[in-house]
């Protein structure tokens, strides 16, 4: 039986910050948020459970962060697959094979 992509189907959760937007993921110790990251091609980060989304919020609000955020600025919402698909379709990541060097 073929494997399904992790983003296929409905379900899951996303994390929204009151001013930054919807969490997209992190890299190089930086969190990226749509639309403030200006990187729509990465889409939205999908959490499988409400608990995993809350775990991210807990870390971002803890003393583990250099600049802890306020818990009241976060909400957990149902994952918006339509918006994710729109972003990744309208703003596709360029292929490394197609990028001139």
Order of alpha helices (4+ residues) and beta strands (2+ residues): beta-beta-beta-alpha-beta-alpha
